[in-house]
Amino acid sequence: MNRIKLYWLLQVLGWGGFALVSIFLASLSRGVTAVQIWAFIVLAATNLISTHFLRYIVKTYNWFKMSIPQLLFQSFLAIIALSFVNIVAQIFINIAFGTLSPALDFKILVILANLFQAILLFSLWFLVYFLVHFLDNYNSTLKYEAKINEIRLNHLKSQLNPHFIFNALNSVRALVDEDPIKAKTAITRISNMLRFSLMMDKKQTIEFGDELNTVKDYLELESIRFEERLEVVYHIEDESYSYKIPPMMLQTIVENGIKHGVSNLVKGGVIEIKCREGLHDDLYIQVKNSGQLTHPPSLKSKDEQGHGLSNTVQRLKLIYGDKASFRIFNSGNQFVITEIKIPKQKVTFE
């Protein structure tokens, strides 16, 4: 339901309810005639028109951009004004329908009671109107932010595909002249990985097992190039397969370990992948690679290590907020550890 339809629905239901309650209370105290029923209906219609005019004033002069104190002051003045209009309207309606009782209706206590009732009614109207408006705007803001985050995530994922293809083709290039048979095997693995990458392109998270299979294909591909210079070790707990993770995330971390760690060592090195479930239903992914960080890498923007690390941090932030974490650090003098924590929960964009 759009905002205009919701507004009119609440207006009609609210003031219609006011008329019914007034008629019911009048029938309990002194009985009510058909003329009095119409008088209550006309009064409710008058209140509807007056509050609709007030809404026009609120929108025309953009009260929603006022400061809170100014908005409260303006609303107070409007409530008082509407309440006096309501008292005058009651008198004229009673005169028009012949239901006016001068001895009763012009008593100070009766007028003050009617004024107090009107103030309560219009205060309630203001409260409901502003509450609905702010809730609707809040919901619209959430939808807008979700859309913006989805666009950012798609942009981040689009950065990874050429990055991945470039690294994979470099591996094949080294084999074309040296070992054509291995080069053909490598091209087949690249084809499988690209097919998987295209299939996962529309998803913000995928099954952990699917991502791990792609990583294994990649490491098999790199093993062809590095031969005995690359050792791969897996420690994967069974509980890990019940989680979902962002596509290409583990792949990117492993690539980073190969490119900036193992490939820079004459004797090669180790890639060790550990995945376990934490105490609070979090998935801990740890990639350990041979090498050393000479200085802490930038995780907020593209640095000498390319899109990989900053891309991963941004995607984790967009999908999981503060419930995910990322850190990279030296372990002793021979290894670098990259550790990611991912919560077990539904994500915003799926």
C-alpha atoms as one frame of an Amber mdcrd trajectory, in Angstrom:
protein
   0.000   0.000   0.000   1.424   3.395  -0.986   1.687   6.341   1.398  -1.336
   8.263   0.047  -3.691   5.287   0.375  -2.382   4.541   3.871  -2.890   8.171
   4.899  -6.519   8.286   3.744  -7.253   4.879   5.233  -5.997   6.023   8.642
  -7.835   9.338   8.345 -11.192   7.720   7.536 -10.802   4.954  10.118  -9.602
   7.351  12.808 -12.268  10.030  12.491 -14.932   7.472  11.640 -14.057   5.711
  14.870 -14.244   9.025  16.708 -17.807   9.558  15.373 -18.908   6.032  16.360
 -17.490   6.350  19.880 -19.154   9.752  20.339 -22.522   8.385  19.194 -22.156
   5.344  21.455 -21.320   7.441  24.545 -24.181   9.854  23.840 -26.640   6.966
  23.524 -25.547   5.642  26.928 -26.039   8.934  28.765 -29.172  10.506  27.320
 -30.155   8.673  24.178 -29.397   9.944  20.702 -31.575  11.103  17.813 -30.963
  10.804  14.084 -30.215  14.536  13.946 -27.585  14.201  16.665 -26.006  11.260
  14.825 -25.617  13.451  11.742 -24.182  16.235  13.900 -21.473  13.858  15.190
 -20.717  12.669  11.643 -20.385  16.246  10.373 -18.095  17.117  13.310 -15.879
  14.124  12.502 -15.795  15.180   8.839 -14.841  18.718   9.918 -11.973  17.329
  11.985 -10.838  15.240   9.024 -10.798  18.300   6.765  -8.998  20.454   9.332
  -6.281  17.850   9.960  -5.884  17.340   6.209  -5.363  21.089   5.852  -2.802
  20.891   8.654  -1.016  18.098   6.782  -0.839  20.417   3.778   0.806  23.082
   5.968   3.260  20.534   7.397   4.325  19.335   3.935   4.349  22.805   2.333
   6.595  24.340   4.977   8.609  21.140   5.430   8.212  20.756   9.165  10.166
  17.494   9.041  13.390  19.426   8.447  12.914  21.497  11.589  14.895  20.868
  14.740  13.119  18.805  17.405  12.441  21.779  19.742  11.098  23.854  16.855
   8.939  20.968  15.618   7.469  20.444  19.099   6.724  24.167  19.476   5.067
  24.378  16.043   3.046  21.235  16.755   1.890  22.639  20.117   0.666  25.843
  18.469  -1.102  23.850  15.749  -2.834  21.610  18.319  -4.098  24.611  20.285
  -5.326  26.300  17.084  -7.104  23.155  15.884  -8.689  22.675  19.293 -10.223
  26.166  19.252 -11.414  25.586  15.681 -13.012  22.360  16.912 -14.888  24.217
  19.714 -16.194  26.833  17.272 -17.147  24.105  14.773 -19.129  22.268  17.456
 -21.133  25.408  18.234 -21.956  26.128  14.581 -22.826  22.472  13.893 -25.174
  22.392  16.908 -26.803  25.605  15.691 -27.196  24.192  12.175 -28.769  20.949
  13.399 -30.819  22.591  16.140 -29.098  20.673  18.907 -27.535  23.665  20.665
 -28.300  24.033  24.377 -27.147  27.548  25.416 -27.599  26.837  29.109 -25.225
  23.856  28.850 -22.959  24.380  25.834 -21.788  27.868  26.879 -20.774  26.932
  30.417 -17.098  27.556  31.087 -16.551  24.038  32.456 -18.198  22.440  29.416
 -16.121  24.560  27.039 -12.909  23.724  28.920 -13.822  20.023  28.939 -14.462
  20.089  25.185 -11.228  22.005  24.653  -9.263  19.476  26.693 -10.851  16.613
  24.736  -9.952  18.312  21.443  -6.350  18.832  22.564  -6.067  15.128  23.385
  -7.574  14.128  20.033  -5.317  16.340  17.936  -2.264  15.407  20.004  -3.031
  11.767  19.230  -3.436  12.637  15.540  -0.044  14.385  15.517   1.582  11.464
  17.273   0.219   8.901  14.811   0.948  11.065  11.764   4.561  11.773  12.665
   5.157   8.205  13.836   3.900   6.734  10.554   5.930   9.279   8.602   9.176
   8.578  10.446   8.686   4.800  10.282   8.004   4.999   6.556  11.074   7.154
   5.987  13.174   4.823   8.121  11.995   1.835   6.087  12.735   3.686   2.839
  16.196   4.570   4.133  16.898   0.928   4.979  15.799  -0.158   1.487  17.971
   2.532  -0.077  21.004   1.539   1.979  20.408  -2.126   1.148  20.313  -1.294
  -2.567  23.469   0.806  -2.322  25.224  -2.024  -0.455  24.115  -4.504  -3.093
  25.569  -2.275  -5.829  28.825  -1.984  -3.884  29.023  -5.749  -3.409  28.440
  -6.392  -7.098  31.174  -3.880  -7.915  33.577  -5.567  -5.500  32.830  -8.984
  -6.988  33.368  -7.631 -10.498  36.874  -6.580  -9.425  37.758 -10.134  -8.425
  36.985 -11.887 -11.711  39.665 -10.157 -13.854  42.066 -10.414 -10.888  41.486
 -14.153 -10.684  41.680 -14.676 -14.474  44.962 -12.768 -14.659  46.559 -14.944
 -11.967  45.265 -18.179 -13.506  46.487 -17.312 -17.001  49.915 -16.474 -15.609
  50.080 -20.013 -14.262  49.212 -21.505 -17.649  51.632 -19.261 -19.553  54.529
 -20.741 -17.623  53.541 -24.252 -18.755  52.792 -23.770 -22.463  56.369 -24.284
 -23.688  57.649 -26.311 -20.760  54.923 -28.991 -20.592  52.022 -28.739 -23.124
  50.172 -31.703 -21.575  50.140 -30.084 -18.158  49.140 -26.828 -19.837  46.059
 -28.532 -21.303  45.144 -29.925 -17.883  45.597 -26.467 -16.415  43.322 -24.913
 -19.051  40.640 -27.483 -18.220  40.832 -26.545 -14.547  40.611 -22.853 -15.417
  37.541 -23.584 -17.516  35.894 -25.357 -14.574  36.736 -22.522 -12.234  35.432
 -19.864 -14.607  32.210 -21.784 -15.092  31.759 -21.890 -11.324  32.601 -18.187
 -11.041  29.913 -17.278 -13.589  27.332 -19.490 -11.884  28.008 -17.828  -8.531
  28.012 -14.281  -9.925  24.470 -13.431  -8.748  24.874 -14.764  -5.208  26.160
 -12.847  -2.228  27.024 -16.006  -0.288  27.516 -19.626  -1.312  27.964 -22.968
   0.401  31.356 -23.288   2.063  31.902 -26.647   0.355  31.446 -25.113  -3.111
  33.996 -22.399  -2.383  36.445 -24.955  -0.967  36.156 -27.102  -4.102  37.066
 -24.099  -6.240  40.059 -23.394  -3.989  41.187 -26.987  -4.345  40.985 -26.693
  -8.152  43.051 -23.516  -7.979  45.697 -25.096  -5.760  45.867 -28.141  -8.031
  46.481 -25.719 -10.872  49.229 -23.965  -8.938  50.765 -27.319  -7.959  51.320
 -28.018 -11.637  53.322 -24.800 -11.932  55.230 -25.014  -8.628  55.584 -28.808
  -8.574  57.415 -29.852  -5.384  57.875 -26.199  -4.337  54.244 -26.027  -3.127
  52.834 -28.061  -0.244  49.110 -27.866   0.502  47.594 -28.929   3.841  43.892
 -29.009   4.753  42.341 -29.130   8.241  38.599 -28.789   7.660  36.120 -29.649
  10.418  32.825 -31.187   9.295  30.799 -28.358  10.901  32.363 -25.911   8.433
  30.225 -27.286   5.597  27.034 -25.975   7.241  28.126 -22.354   6.709  27.839
 -19.969   3.802  30.583 -17.524   2.843  31.001 -14.789   0.197  32.059 -16.292
  -3.150  35.738 -15.993  -4.134  36.665 -14.893  -0.603  38.726 -17.914   0.454
  40.012 -18.116  -3.120  41.278 -14.538  -2.892  43.077 -15.134   0.416  44.782
 -18.261  -0.919  45.819 -16.412  -4.096  47.270 -13.666  -1.945  49.305 -16.221
   0.017  50.651 -17.767  -3.204  51.416 -14.528  -4.994  52.981 -12.553  -2.135
  54.328 -15.421  -0.070  55.177 -18.783  -1.633  56.098 -17.491  -5.107  58.719
 -15.137  -3.647  60.612 -17.964  -1.953  63.265 -19.891  -3.866  62.364 -23.159
  -2.121  58.643 -22.484  -2.287  56.515 -23.053   0.768  53.282 -24.178   2.376
  49.637 -23.225   2.090  47.668 -24.511   5.073  43.889 -24.033   5.289  42.112
 -24.532   8.622  38.366 -24.174   9.121  36.542 -24.729  12.394  33.380 -23.756
  14.218  33.773 -21.408  17.199  31.941 -21.399  20.523  29.331 -18.869  19.384
  28.338 -20.439  16.061  31.016 -18.550  14.142  33.107 -20.014  11.352  36.851
 -19.404  11.703  38.834 -19.634   8.473  42.597 -19.519   8.748  45.000 -19.508
   5.814  48.651 -19.939   6.721  51.293 -19.386   4.054  55.069 -19.277   3.951
  56.471 -15.755   3.826  56.619 -12.585   5.903  54.805  -9.278   6.032  57.388
  -6.521   5.862  54.753  -3.968   6.973  51.010  -4.140   7.743  49.007  -4.066
   4.490  46.335  -1.420   3.935  42.876  -2.917   4.396  40.886   0.204   3.482
  41.969   0.832  -0.088  43.783  -0.778  -2.951  47.473  -1.176  -2.157  50.489
  -2.952  -3.639  48.784  -6.259  -3.028  45.920  -5.325  -5.346  42.198  -5.566
  -4.662  42.337  -8.804  -2.658  42.584  -7.846   1.014  40.708  -4.539   0.910
  38.019  -6.188  -1.230  37.563  -8.974   1.324  37.340  -6.553   4.256  34.771
  -4.373   2.459  32.583  -7.327   1.497  32.628  -8.712   5.035  31.642  -5.293
   6.377  28.800  -4.833   3.890  27.317  -8.309   4.372  27.850  -8.990   8.072
  28.565  -5.593   9.622  30.515  -5.848  12.872  29.729  -9.548  13.334  32.550
 -10.598  11.014  36.251  -9.904  11.470  39.460 -10.010   9.428  43.088  -9.917
  10.469  46.454 -10.756   8.937  49.695 -11.119  10.881  53.116 -12.755  10.946
  53.450 -16.082  12.739  57.070 -16.445  13.792  59.705 -15.703  11.187  58.450
 -17.987   8.423  54.702 -17.720   8.073  51.840 -15.289   7.562  48.362 -16.080
   8.897  45.141 -14.606   7.521  42.147 -15.229   9.770  38.479 -14.539   9.066
  35.486 -14.941  11.364  32.039 -15.311   9.771  28.749 -15.523  11.720  26.247
 -18.263  11.024  23.232 -16.212   9.974  21.125 -15.125   7.049  22.606 -12.180
   5.203  20.873  -9.021   4.055  20.848  -9.454   0.298  19.950 -13.062  -0.372
